[in-house]
Amino acid sequence: MELKVQPLQIKAGKYKVVLNTEDARELGVHAGDRVQLKDHSYLTAIVETGDMIPAGTVGVYQEC
């Protein structure tokens, strides 16, 4: 699944991303799981889930 990135104006102290609850369910991902993000290189981040992020989007904290 390809998702749009939504930058979040929050400092997390670690690499964290937020997935929409339904997207996470479809991907088989749960809060606390690790996922890899790919742009020019790979980054491993901890997943949070919630409905504050629209479906089809991954929220990326500033540290990413």
C-alpha positions as CSV (number, residue, x, y, z in Angstrom):
1,M,0.0,0.0,0.0
2,E,1.4,3.4,-0.9
3,L,0.4,6.2,1.6
4,K,0.8,10.0,1.4
5,V,3.1,11.5,4.1
6,Q,1.6,14.1,6.6
7,P,4.3,15.8,8.7
8,L,3.4,16.2,12.3
9,Q,4.6,19.2,14.4
10,I,5.3,17.0,17.4
11,K,8.7,15.9,18.8
12,A,8.7,12.2,19.7
13,G,12.3,11.5,20.7
14,K,12.3,8.3,18.6
15,Y,11.3,7.6,15.0
16,K,7.5,7.2,15.2
17,V,4.7,7.2,12.6
18,V,1.0,7.2,12.9
19,L,-1.2,5.1,10.7
20,N,-5.0,5.3,10.3
21,T,-6.6,2.5,12.3
22,E,-8.2,1.0,9.2
23,D,-5.0,1.2,7.2
24,A,-3.1,-0.5,10.0
25,R,-5.7,-3.3,10.2
26,E,-5.5,-3.8,6.4
27,L,-1.7,-4.0,6.6
28,G,-1.7,-6.3,9.6
29,V,0.2,-3.7,11.7
30,H,-0.5,-3.0,15.4
31,A,0.5,-0.1,17.7
32,G,4.1,-0.7,18.9
33,D,5.1,-2.7,15.7
34,R,8.1,-1.5,13.7
35,V,7.8,-0.6,10.0
36,Q,10.3,0.4,7.4
37,L,9.8,3.7,5.5
38,K,11.5,4.1,2.1
39,D,12.4,7.4,0.5
40,H,16.1,7.7,-0.6
41,S,17.0,5.3,2.1
42,Y,15.2,3.1,4.7
43,L,14.1,4.2,8.1
44,T,12.6,2.0,10.8
45,A,9.9,3.6,12.9
46,I,7.5,2.6,15.7
47,V,3.8,2.6,14.8
48,E,1.0,4.4,16.5
49,T,-2.5,4.1,15.3
50,G,-5.5,6.4,15.4
51,D,-8.2,8.2,13.5
52,M,-6.5,11.6,13.6
53,I,-4.7,10.6,10.4
54,P,-6.8,10.3,7.3
55,A,-7.0,6.9,5.5
56,G,-4.3,6.5,2.9
57,T,-1.8,8.7,4.8
58,V,1.1,8.0,7.2
59,G,1.8,10.7,9.8
60,V,5.5,11.2,10.3
61,Y,6.9,12.9,13.4
62,Q,9.4,15.7,12.8
63,E,12.5,13.5,13.8
64,C,11.9,11.3,10.7
